[in-house]
Amino acid sequence: MRKLLFIVGACVGYILGAKAGRERYEQISQQASKVWGNPKVQETVEDVKAQAPKAASAVAGSAKEIAGQAKAKVTGHETTDLKGDYENETGSWDSSTGTPSIDDSSFGPGGDKLP
């Protein structure tokens, strides 16, 4: 797909930037029409059209999931697993016992820490 877009872009750029005149433009235009009319090319175009909605949906779903994870990490509200257990750099929560554990070693003033 990327190669196809690159080739199309290169052709368009050449056509727009060429100083070879109308005759060369007509040659290129005829060749492009032949390529576009090729059954193999049209079959590929139809395949891409059929797969595009699926790919777009998959990409959108992944993007939403990644954005949600990033937001959770930035705000400090990471998601829990199915049991409800939770753990991050500052502590954890054990849902089976209902006990939290907090890492307070990085709180307050000290050697390499800010007050």
Summary of the structure (lengths in Angstrom):
residues: 115
radius of gyration: 28.7
end to end distance: 55.1
largest distance: 82.1
contacts: 208
relative contact order: 0.05
helix: 60%
strand: 11%
